[in-house]
Amino acid sequence: MTKLHLLGSCALAAMTMTWSASALAQDSAPAPTAPAATPVDAVAEQDSGGLGDIVVTAQKRAQNLQDVPAAISAINAEALQARGITETSDLMGAIPSLQVTTPYGRTQPNFALRGISVANEFSASTASPVGVYVDEVYQSFRASHGQQLYDIDRVEVLRGPQGTLYGRNTTGGAISFFTRKPELSGYNGYATVGYGNYDTKTAQAAVEATLVPDKLGIRIAGTWAKGDGWQYNPAQNRHVGTTDSVGGRISLRWKPSDRLDVNLKLYVATDKPLGANAYGIGQLDGGRDALGYSRFDPAQNGGRALGRDEVAANTGGTLYTNSKGVALNISYELTDNLTVTSITGYDKGKYRNAPTDCDGSPNDLCSIRYYSESENFNQDLRFNYSAGKFDVVAGLYYGKDTVKTTNEPDFFGVLRPLLLSLGVPGSTNNAAIGTPDAIRYIPGFLANPALRPGDAGFCDRIEINPNGFLDARSLVALQTDIALNNSGGGGFGGAYSAACRTAGAPPFGPILGRQRYDVERPSKAIYGDVTWKATDRLTVALGLRYTWDQVNYLNGSTILYDLAGTTPVANLIPYSQTYNPNLKPLEQREKANRLTGRANISYEFADDIMGYIQYSRGYRSGSFNGLAYQGTNQVYYIKPEKVNAYEGGLKMRFFDRRVQLNLAGFYYDYANHQVTQVVGATTFTRSANGRLYGGEAELTVQALDNLRFDAALGLLNSKYTGNVLNPADPSSPTRNVNGNPFPNAPSTTFTAGFEWTAIDTGKHKVTLRGDTSYMGKYYFDPFGDYGQSPCDRAGAPGNIRPAGVGITCGNPGYWLFNGRLTYELDKKFSVSVWGKNLTNKYYYTYGLNIDVFGLDYLNRGMPRTYGVEATMKF
């Protein structure tokens, strides 16, 4: 389907539906216009009992949600509470085409909109293609994206590239959280306490005081949660996946006149649970990893099969996240038609994941420690002009974020005590660093593939780099045995490994290193957007943004420790065969300047029926392959992402505003989509071109005054196209991706729910809310099924499985069900009983192929949770 065909189909659908909908609209009363209200205004129900208006600021001015010619969804405070949305992952069942995954804890969510995401990237220094904003301040540090979801006024989700009005260019969309601010009228507040399974205790409260009526107010809000873990680790005899978070916020509002409005916010939040361990599912024969471990083998797990809420891991630790910051929003009406707004934000964040067990086994095969600190500044100066038929938004933006990272990889650590016990000196260095700088010797059979075990010269030492340190013969032999036999032989390999041991090849050693690097991203932009109401029904909007972006990779260094793990023996970045503490760190700098924008035409076919078509361009700044630690050849620049997006939609209300239906269709041309590929024990960022198209529908029905239904459907077709493998380009994938879908891009997403007020006497009120969501099948990385058929079993000898079932077969589709029953007394006190994932569905949310260890790294979603909470308002 071409772009023109798609837009033509959208236009035809729009006209066809308009003919039938117009008749319905003509019988209903004209809809009142959206109130000229502040963004905190929520839902105003109509006298007829129909659906009310939600005021949003998606286009940087207050508008009725139904009047915004774009694919946008909004959830106000009441709906957030009714649905029990208390963390970012809960949004996944409330917004069409939205997916939320995480490689670690809940506070580092990866957002995907219409299949656009960071894919399987897990570095805290990578910027999200879905922009996250809190009170209009851009949040660059992904590790803290989940820490401010309390005392919220509303959430707005804008789908599609944002290349005009938002603080940073994004290709996927924007998610904006708006916290509650003082109303400058009286005193109010609330306190909520809860208790759930896993001995989880929660509390949330807010209090607001008006210090000077209509002029000065303060609001203080806080949240706290603590609970036991849902996952048991028999290897350490403890529960992990705990809950342990606290956060606080102070909001001050000063409004000395009708023209000046000043809002100051200070906040701090800390999250420090014991992280749930990943499920290591072996890729090799018998579901085993490279050391022969299988979580399904009772003999290796204390004589019993592990339960699905159990992972036997030799390590694992606290996922510590801290964020603090200040935001200042000043709005001043220069004239009746012109308003200037200054949005200033400064925040700092810390992320410590120490350590992470990345093999999901009781063996010390794969672990790593992550430490990242961020410092971010954002300034947006915006002018809004509205007069007659024109609305103009123009502004200047400057932002700079810096992420300083220290990682400590610790791979094949199981070899350390084994080799030391065999008498290998602790000062030895034969770490399995497979880079051109490090490899010194290869086995004879690699130079001459005709050689077989037992042949003369089979494992002779062939020198290829006199400046290297690794004798790679044992490493290459083991990798060859695995490829031939689909088995690691319990870590001892097969015939090739045995022949190299006979030839005197030394064993390869563990990798223990310390990697440091900083990523610095300054960004400047100038933007403008003009909306012209050409007629009473026809509106045209044009917007442009020019951005100057820079990405700096600074202070890059990696050092390698000896077998004993105590003394530095070599530099990997920059490289030195023997450790040199005086080497100058690696630095690289790149710039990218881009013009982005949009063109939008909308038309009101009838009252409460509006259609639109739009072209927009967005881009995401380029990046460096930051997680690479083994050699300077692995640190390279990845070009910026770019998307040309074409969209058409309809927004409709009929039957006296009791039915609301919004439709959207889209087509994306996508260039340089950034994804992650793990090769050996190193992570690489790759890029590939592709296209996506699909459609969305959102339906709300006020069936009775006390009964409301809502549903949303998202359909998506994504495919990589036009890519050529280029071994000379390090950003090119090493496997063909053409024809494969994008990662985290399910072809179908669906949500549905109802809210029934069973009793409402004015004094007593009982409400039941039920929700279900469906996430269709999708793949965790860009390689699809890796060309493996069938995907659900190991390859024959000589044709090793390139990934496990969870990766090659894709993540199966799944349904989730949530419910909440609430009793309210005098609108002041309420008590609720709630449950999430009521059927206790077992499903995965994140996957990574770590074939060097012979396993799939998989994170599962939360099991069934339930509890009770009580709220007192005053």
N, C-alpha and C positions, 0 to 999 in steps of 0.2 A: 504494500500500500504506500503510495507516494504522499508527500506532505499535502499537495493540492487536493488529492482524493480525500484525505482525512478531513481537511477543513471543509471541503464540499459536502461531505457526509454530515459533519456537524451542523453546517448551515441548513441543509435539507431537513435534518431532524428538528432543528430549531423551528423552522417555518411550519413543518407538519404539526408539531406539538402545539405551536402557538394558535393554529386555527381552532383546534379543539379546546384548548385552555382558555382562549379569549371568550368563548361563550360562557364558560363557568365564571370568569372574572366579571363579566358584564352584569351578572346577577347579584354580585356581592357589593357591599358598600366600598367606596374608595378608601384605600389604605391611608392612614395618617402618615405624614412624613416623619422621618427620624428626628427625634428631639435634638435640639442644639445643646447637648449635654456633655459633661465631662466623661472621659473614658471609663470611669468607675461605675457608671450607670449600668444596671444589670437588665433583667428581663421585665418588661412592662406588659402585663397581660391585657388583652382587649376586653371591653365590656361584653363582647359576644362570647367570651370564653375561648377565643382563638389564640393562636400563637403570638407571643410578644416579640418585640424588637430587641436585638442585642447590638449595642453600640461598640464598635471596634475602631482601632486606629491603624489598620494594616497599611493604609496609604498616607500615614502621618497626619491624618486629620480625622475628627470624629465622624463616623458614618454608620448608618444602619448596615448590618452584616449583609442583608439582601440587596443593598445598593452597590456593593463592591464588585466590580466586574473582574473577578479572579476566583480561583479555587481556594477558599479559606473556610476554616472551621473554627469555632470558638466555644469554649466551655466556661460558664461563669461559676462563681463561688458555690452557689446552691447546687448546681449540677455536679461539681467536683465532690461535694460532700455526699450527695445522694448516691453517686456511683462508687464511693469509697476510694477515690483516687488520692493516694497519699505518697506515691513515689512515681518517678518518671516512667517506669515499665508499665504502670497501670494505664498510661495514655494509649498504649498500643491497642487496647480494645475499645477505644472511644473515638478514634480519628481514622478516616479512610486512608488507605495506602501508607500508613505509618507503621514502622517496625522499630522496636527497641531491643538491642542486644547488648551484651557486655562480656568482655574477656575476663573481667575480674569482678569487683563488687558493684553494688547498686549505684554508687556515686560516680561511676565512670560509664555512663550509658553511651552507646553508639546509636544515633538516630538515622533511620533510613526513610526517605520519602520518595514514593514512586520508583523504588529500586535504586536510588542514589544515596550512597553512604560511604563511610570509610572502609566498607567491606570488612575484611578480616584483619585490618590493621589494629595493633594493640600498643603502639607507642604513645605515651602521654604527650609527646611533643608534636603530634600530627593534628593539624586543624581540621575541623569537621566541615564537609560540604553542605551540611545543614546548619545554618547559623542559629545560635542560641542566644537569646537576649533576656535580661531581667530588668524591668523598668527602662527599656530601650537601650541598656548598656550591653554591648557585645561581650560575651563570655568566651574567651579563646581557649582556656585550659579545660580540656575535656574531662579531666579527672574530677572536677568539681561541678559538673553540669547537673548533678542530682541533688544539690545541697540546699536549695532555697524553696522547695515545694511545700510551703506551709503559710498559713494566713494569706492565701492567694485571692485576688479579686477576680482574675480570669486568665485563661490561656488562649492564645491565638496561634493557629498553625496555618501558615501560608505555603501552599504547595507550588513548586515551580521555581526556576532560577530567579534570584533576587539581585539584579545588577543595576539598580537605580537608587532606591531610597534607603537601603539598609547599610549599617556601619561597615560591614565587610561583604565583598562579593561572595555569593554562594551559588552553587549549581543545583542543589536539591530543594532548598526552600528555607523558611525561617520559622522558628518556634519562639514565641514571645510569652514570657511570664510577667504578669503585672501584680505586684504585691499591694495589699490594702494600705491606703494612706489616710491620714486624719481627715475627718469630714468637717471639722471646725464647728461642730454643733453638739454640745452636751458631752456626756460621758457614756461609754459603752465598753463592752468586752465580753469575753467568754472563756470558759475553761473546759477542756475535754480530757478525760482520762479513759484508758482502755486496757483491756487484758486479753491476750490471745494464746493460742497453743504455742508450744516451745517456751512457755513461761515468759512470754513477751509482754512487757509493760510499756505503755505509751502515755505521753501527756503532751498537750498543746494548749497554749493560752495566749490571750492578747488582751490588753487593756488600753483604752484610749481616753485621753483627757483634753478638754478644750481649755486652754489657759487664758486666751482672750477670745471671746465669742466672734466668730466669723473671720478671725485674723491669725490666731496662733494655736496650734495643737500638737500633741505628741501621741504616738502610738508605739507601744512596746509589745513585741511578740516573741514567742519562744517555742521550741519543740524539743522533745526528749524521747528516746526509745532505747530499751535494753531487753535482750532476750537470749535464751539458750540457742544452740545451734540445731539445725534440722538435719545435718549430715554427721554421721559417726565415722571416726577414723580409728579402726582397731589397731593399727600399727602404733599409734600414739596414745591410744585409749582416751580419746577426748572427742567432744562434739565440736564441730566447726560449722561455718555458715551462721554465725551468731549475729545478733543485732546490737549495736552500740553506737548511738549517735546523739548529738546535742547541737542545738543552734539557737541563735538569738538575733534580734533585729530591733533597731530603734529608728523610727521615722518621725521627722519633724517637718511640719508644714507652716509656712508663714505667708500670709496673704494680706499685706498691709493695705491694698486697694483692689478694686475690681480688675485692674489691668495687670498686676504683678502677682505671680504665684511661684513660691520657692519651696522645693521639696528636697530635704536632705535625709539620706539613709545611711546608716552604719550597720554592718552585719558581721557575724562570725559563725562558723560552723565546723564541727569536727565529727568524723566518722572513723571508727577504729574496730571493726568487727574482726573476728578470726575468720579468714576467708574460706569459703567452701573450696575443696580441692576439685580439680578437673578430673573428668573420667578419661583415663587412658585406655583406649580400646585398641588392642594389638592388631596390626595389619598382616602379620605373617601367619603361616600355616598354624591352624589350631587357635587362632585369635590371640597369638602371642606377640610380644614386642621383641626388640633385638636381643634382649637377655633371656628370652623364653618365658617371661611372666605373662599370665593371663588372669584377669580378675574373675574369670568364670571357672577357674580350676580350684576346687576345694582344697586339694593337697597343698597349694601355695598360699592359702588364706586361713590357716588354723584349722583345717579339716572341715570347713563348711563353705558353702557358696556365699559370696557377699550379697547383701540385700541391695536394693536399688537406691537406698539412702545411705550407702556406705562406700567409702573409698579408702583403701589401705595405702597410705602415703607415708614415706619416711620423713617428710618435712612438710612445711607449710607454716604460714604465719599471719600476722596482722596486716590488713589492708587499711593503712592509715591515710586519711585525706583530711586536709585542713584548708579552709579558705576564709579570707577576711577582706573586707573592702569598704569603700565609701562611694556613694553615688549622689550627685547633685544635679537636679533638674530645675532650671529657671525658665519660666515662661513670662514674656512681657508683651502686652498689646501696645505696640507703638501708635497705631491708629485703630479705628473700627475695622479696618480691612487688613491690617498687617500685624502679624505676630512674629516675634523672634523667640526661639527656644534654644537654650544651651543645655546639652546633656554631657556631663562629665563623669567618668568612672575610673576608679583606681582600685585594683585588687591584687592580692598575693595568694598563692596557693602552694601547698606541699602535697606530695604523693610519695608514700613509702610502702612498697609491697615486699616484705622481707621475712622469709623468702617465699618464692612461689615454687610449688612442686609442679613441674610441667610434664611428668610422666605418669602420674596416677598410680604409682606402684610402691611397694616397700623397699625397692632398690634405689640407691642413689645414682640414678641415671641422668636425670635432667632437673636442674633447679636454677633459679636466677633471682637476684635481688634488684629491684628497681627503686631508684630515688630520683624524684624530679621536683624542682621548684620553679614556680612561675611568677612573673611580675608583669602586670598589664595596665596600660593607660589608654583610655579612649576619650576623644573629644569630638562631639558633633554639634555644629552651629547651624541651625536650620531657620529658614524664613518661610512663613506661610502667608500667602496673599489670596484673598477671596473677595471678588467684587463682580457683580453682574453675572456674566456667563463664564467667568474664568476662575479657576482655582490653581494656584501656582505654589509649588514646593521647591525650594532651592537651598543649597547648603554647602558647607565645607566639612570635611572629615579628616581627622588625624588619629592614628592608633599605632601603638607599638606594644608587642608582646614578646617576652623573652622566657624561654624555658631552659633551665640548666639541669642536665641529666647526668647521673652516675649510675651505671649498671654493672653488676657483678655476675657474669655468667659462670656457672659451675656445672660442667657437663662431663659425663662418664666418671663422676666422682667415685663410683663403686670400684674403679680400678686402683684408687690410691692405696687403701689398706692392703689390697691383694698384692700389688707390686712391691710395696714396702716390706711385706712379710716374706717375700721371695728374695729379699736382699738387694733389690734395686735401690741405689743411693737416692736419698731425698732431694739431692741437688740436681738430679737428672731432669732434662727437658726433652721430651719427645711427644709434646702435646699435638693432638690431631687437628692442626691448623692447615686446612687444605687450600692455601692461596699460592699464587706464583712466587711471592716473596719467600714463603716459609718452607715449601717442599724442596728438599735437597736430593733425596733418592727415591726412585720408583723401582718396582720389581721388573725383572726381565720379561715376564709374560705380558706386562702392559706395553712394553716397547715392541714385543714380538708376539702378537696374539695367537700365533700358531703353536706356541709352547703350551704343554699340558703338565699337570703335576707328575713328577718323576722324570721329566726331560732334563737334560743337562742345561744349566743356565736358567731354569724356570724362574727362580727367585733370586737371581743375581742382583747385586746392588748397582743400579744405573744412576749416575749422577747427572742431574739436569740443571742444578743451580748451586754453585759452590758457596753462595751467601745464605743459603737456607739452613734450617736446623732439623727439619722433620725427615726421619727415615720412614717413608709412607708405605713400606712393603706390607706390614701386617694390616694396616688400615685398608689398603686396596684389596688385599686378599679376603678380608672379612666381607667387604662390600660385594665382592664378586661371588662369594659363597652364598650370600643372602639372595643375590639376583638369580643365581642358578637354582637354588633349592627352596626358595621362599622360606628360609629358616636361618636364624642366627646361630643355631647350634648351641643355645644357652650362652651365647657370648663367645664361644670358642670356634665358631665357624665350621667349615667342612674340609674338603680335600685341599683346597687352595691355601687355607690358613695353616693346615698341618704341614704342608710342603714348605711354607715359608718359615715356620718354626724350626723345621729340620735344617733349613739353610742358614739358621742363625739370625733371622730378622728379629730385631728387638720389638717388644710390644709397644703399641702406641699408648700414650698416657692421657690423663684427664686434662680438660681445659678449665683452668681457673684464672680469670682475668678481672681487670677493672677498666671499664670504659667510661670516658667522660667526653661530653660535648655540649655546646650551647646552641640553641636555635633562636635567632633574633629576626623578628618580622616587623619592620616599620612599614606603614601604609598611609598614603595620602590620597584624597579624592575630592573632586568637585562634581556636584550633581544638580540636576534640575528636572522638574516634571510639571507639565502644563496640561490641565484638563479643561477642555472647552465644550460647553453645552451648546452645540450647534443649533439644536431645536429643542422643543419641550421633551422630545423623546430620544434624540440622537446625541451621543456624547463621544468626543474624540480625546484621547490622551496620548501624549508623547513624552518620553523621558530619556535622558542621557546621563551617563556617569563616566568620567575619565579617572582612572586609578593609576597611581604610581606605587608599585609594590617592590619590596626588596626582601630577599631571604638570605640570611647569613648563617653559615655553619662555622662556629668559632670554637677554639680551645679543644679541638678534637684530639684525643689520645687514647690508646689502649696499651696496657702493660700486661704481661703474662707471668704467672708465678710458676715456680718449680714444682716437681712432683709432690714434695712435702706440703706445698701450699703456703709457704711462709716467705719466700725470697723472690723478688722480681728477677727474671732471667732473660727477658727479651721485650722489645717494643714491637707492637704490631702496627700501630698508627701513631706517628710515622714509623717506618720499619727500621729496626736494628737487630741484627742477629744476636747480639748480646745487649743486655739492658743498659741504656744510656739515659740517666735522669735529666740530662740537659737538652734533649731534643726539643725543638720548637714545635708547639702543637700545630695541627693541620687547620687551615682556614680556607674557606671558599665562600664567594659572594656571587649572587645572581640578582638581576633586575628583570622586572616584567611590567610593562605599561599596557593597559588595555582600555578600549572603549566598549562600554556595554550600555544596555538600555532596553526600552520597550516601546511598542506601538499598540494601542488598544482602542477598539471601537465597540461601543455598547449601544443597544437600542431597546427602548421600552415598547414592546409590542402591545401591551395593555397594562392597566394597573396591576401591579404585583407580578408582572411577567417581563423579565429582562433577559436579553441574550447578548453575548459578547464574543469577539474574536480577538486574539492577541498574539503578537510576536514578541519574544523577549530573548535577550542574550545574557548569560551569566558565565562567570568563570571562578575557579578556585586557584589560589596562588600555588605556584610550584613549590617543591620541597626537596630536601636532601634525604638520601637513604640513611637516616640517622642511626637506626639500630644495628647497622653493619659494624662489626668490631674487629674483623680478622685481618683487614688489609686496606691500604689506601685505594686500591682499585675498586673497592666496594662502596666508597663514599662518592656519590655522583648526584647530579641534579636531575630532577624529574620535571619536565615542562608543565606549565599550568594546564588544568582542565579547562575545557570550553564547551558550552552547550548552546545550540540554537534551538529554541523551543517554540512550538506552534500550538495554540490552544484555542478551543471554542467551548462555550458553555451556555447553559440556561439556568435562571433562578426564578422559581415560580411559587406562588401561593394561591390557593383557591379554596372553595367551599367555606366562605366566611373566615378565611385565614386558619382553618383547622387542618389544612394539609399544606405542607411545604416540601417541595422537591427541587433539588439542585443537581444539575448534570454538568459534567465536564469531559471533554476528550482532548488528548494531547499527543504530540509527536516530538521527539527529541533527537537531534543530531548531536552525538557526543564524541568529543575528542580527548584523548589522553586521560581516560579514567584511571585513577590511581588505585592499585590493589597490592596485596602482599603475597609473596611467594617465599616459602622457606626452602632453602637448598642447603643440604648438609646441616650444619649447626648455625647457620646464618640466615638472617631475614633480609629480603630484598623487596624494595618497592618497585613495582613495574607499572607500565601504563599501556592502555589499549583503547582503540576506537570502537564505537558501536552505535546502536540506535535503540530507542525505546518508544513504544506507543501504547496507549491504553485509554481507559475511561473510568469515571467515578460517578456514583449516584449517592445522594444523601436524602433520606426521607424522614420526615417527622409528621406524625398524625395525632392530633388532639381528638381522639375518638369520642370521649365523653369529657365533661368538665373535670372528672376525677381520674381519667385514664389517658395516658399518653404512650404512644409507641414511637420508636426511632430505629432506623437501620441505615447502614452504609455498605456499599459494595465497591470494591476496587478491582479492576481488571488490568493486567499488565502483560505486555510481550516485550522482552528485552533480548538483544542478541549482539554479540561482538562481530564486527564485519571489517573487512579490508585491511587486516593486520598481516604483516610479513615478519617471520622470525628473522632477527638480525643479530647474530652472535657478537657483532662488533658494538652493538648498542646495549649497555647494561640495563637500560630501562625496558628492554624488550623481553617479554616472557620467554622462557625456555621451552614452553609447550604451546602448541597451537590452541588458541582460544576461539577462533572464528566459528560461528554457529552456536556457541555456548551462551547461556543466559548470564546476566550480571549477577554477582553475589548478592544475597539478601534481597532478592527480587522475586517474590512469589507471584505466580500468575493470577492468583485469586486471594483477596482478603475480604472478610465479611464481618460485620458486627450488627447485633440487633438487641434491643432491650425494651422494657416497658416500665412504667412507673404508675402504680395504682394507689390512690388514696382511698383506702377501704372505709375509713371512718374519719369524719371531720365535723365535729359539733361546735367548732369555734374554740372550745376549751381543750378538747381531746382530739388528737389526730393520729391515725395509724397509716403508714405508707410502706408499700412493698416495692422494692426495685429489683429487677432481674436483668442480667446481661449475659450474652453469649458472644463469642468471637471465634472466627476461623482464620487460621494462617495456613495458606496453601503451601505445597511443597516448594522448596527452594534449595539452592546450593550455597555452601559456605565460602567457596572461592571461585575464581573465574574459569576453572578448567572443567567444569561440568562433571561428566562421568569418567573423565580421563580416557575416553575411548575404550573402556573396559566392558566387555560383555561376556557373561552376565556380570553385573556389578556387585553381587552379593556373595561372592566366594573368591578365595585366593586363586591367583593365576597358576598355571601349570609350571613345573620347573623350567627355568629359562625365561619365564614370562611373569616375573614377580608382580604382585598387586601394587600399583603405584600409590594407592591410598586405601584406607579402610572403608567399610560399608557406609559409615556415617557421612563420609565425604563423597565417595563415588556414586552412591545411590541417591544422594540428596537427602535433605532433612524432610521427613514425611510431614504432610499436612496434619494439623491437629485442631481440636475444638477445646475451648475453655469456657467454664460457666461460673458466674459470680452472682451473689445475691445479698440483699440487705433489707432487714425489716426494722422500721423505726417507729417508736411511740413518742409523741410530743405532747407536752402539757403546757397550756397557756403561752405557747411560743417562747417559753423561757427555759424549759427543761426537756431534754430528750434522752432516750436510751435506744441503742441500736444493737442488733445482733447481725453479724455479717460473716460471709464466707467467700473465699477466693479459690479458684481451681477446685470446685466442689467435687468433681469426679476424680480428683487426685491423678490427673493426667501426667504421665512421664514423657517429657519432651526436652529436646535440646534447643538452646538459643544461640550457641556460638560454636564454631568448629575450626580447627587448624590442622593441616596435614604436616606432621613432623616425621617424615619418612626416615631420617637418619637414625631415629630411635625406634623406628618400626611401629609407630602408633598414631592414632587420631587423638588430638586434644579436644575434648568436648565439654562444654558447660551446659548443665541442665537448668530448666526453669524451676521456679519454686514449687514444691509440692503443695498439697492442700493446706491452707491456713484459715483460721476462723477465730472469732472472738466477740467481745462485747465492748461497747464504749458508751460513755455517758457525757452529755454536754450541758453546761449551765450557762445561760446568757444573762447579761445584766446591762 
